[in-house]
Amino acid sequence: MNKKLIIGLSVLAIVIVVLILSTTGKEGVVPQKVAAQRGPFEIVVTITGELQAKNKEDITAPPELRQSRSFRFSEIKIQDLIPEGTVVDSGDYVATLDRSALSNRLKEIDDELEKSQQQYLKTQLDTTLQLRSLRDELINLSFELEERQIVVDQSKFEPPATQRQAQINLDRAERNFQQAKQNYKLKREQAEASMREVAINLSKQERERQEMLDVLKKFVVHAPKPGMVIYEREWGGQKRKVGSSISPWDLTVATLPDLSVMISKTYVNEIDVSKLKVGQQVRVGVDAFPEKNYTGEVTEVANIGEQLPNTDAKVFEVTIRVNEYDPILRPSMTTSNQIVTQKLDDVVSVPLEAIHSDDSLSYVYTAKGKKQIILPSEQNENYIIVEKGIEAGEEVYLSLPENVEKYQIIGKELIPEIRERAAERKRKTEEAKVANEQQAQRAQMPKGIGRMKQQ
């Protein structure tokens, strides 16, 4: 009994201690305070990007596939492709393309070539026989002309009527011979033209076949220069791989990037794009090497937004050049880009947690027991600038203090200016939206129509 009693009292004591401690903890939580700071302030837009080489050389399928009219196809599949990231030398094997589409066309060309060869032979035989017949006819007419001449010569001692008849026969024989001679000349020219036509067609078929064979040899793709093979990214964002298709207007199989100059391609939302400008400095971090720090510069900000696949929001493409060269940097690595959009030398700021909002008004709770209305300005990820309402060194609560209903509201004289600033921001936002829409419409217009409207 004594042991059971001791155990029961011990458990009860532990429960009482836990309750006391938990109650004391709740009552003893004191809101943290922080002093407003005066000093330099950076406004930063942080966005995630992807490393790419600024310059690259494309590894492409044979350019003849685009240039020649003989090779008509909608797509050709990649049959084999070396792993991405492979370092190759000039002339090294990279990929093999599927020959089936052009092999079928080659069979058609072979059939057409055989027909052309038969047509050439047939035309050659026909013209040979025809011209031979005409030559025989010319010989016979020549003999007949000679015979008629002999008759005329022998008719000198015959009556005039007989001489006249002999002369008529000679003239007829002469005319027939000249006509046959002229006819032979025309037939020969006609035969030569026919032979040239079939010869040109045959030559065309032979040339087309040879071009096809030369192109098929190039379906084994080699590197044009040394470098690291990076798969080409298609319009939809997917990388090309074995089984992907290339088209006549996009023959790139893979790329050889120049890793000496890297850029970070990223996208910023339509709210922040107005803050970005070419030339702004960037702090670049690489997720794969968090201990490394790089610097960069904004080199391009898109004027027209786009909608990325599987998203509804409009974004704007931003290009950032990485200033430093580092051999460990590789395309497709994820970067964290902190773009410094503005630097201020002497401002008052407080943590964002200290700011509270109510009916479009912002205010802080001060250590003096006041609910101070403030005029906020720019902000970064952690802090916000306070233009009016509090001074440097003044302490404010980071969270709601106790008995907030007892705090006296001060700073109401700032309300007109706050509302005026809000109206101005709204007006500028609407103007920027209209300007972006008009610019997008102009970009979609045909060039001629755009010039007419500007005039």
Protein Blocks (a to p, Z undefined) as FASTA:
>chain_A
ZZmmmmmmmmmmmmmmmmmmmmmmmmmpccddddddedddddddddddddddfbdcdddd
dfklmmpmklgcfbdcdfbdcdehiacdehiafbdcdfklmmmmmmmmmmmmmmmmmmmm
mmmmmmmmmmmmmmmmmmmmmmmmmmmmmmmmmmmmgcfklmmmmmmmmmmmmmmmmmmm
mmmmmmmmmmmmmmmmmmmmmmmmmmmmmmmmmmmmmmpccdfbgcdddddddfkopacd
ehiacdfklmcfbdcddfkbccddddddfklmmmpcehiacddddfklmmbccddddfbd
cfbdcddehiabdcdddddddfbdcfkbcghiacdddddfbdcfbdcdddfklpcceehi
acdddfkopacddddddddfkbccdfbhpaehiacdfbdcehkllpccehklmmmmmmmm
mmmmmmmmmmmmmmmmmmmmmmmpcfklmmmmmZZ
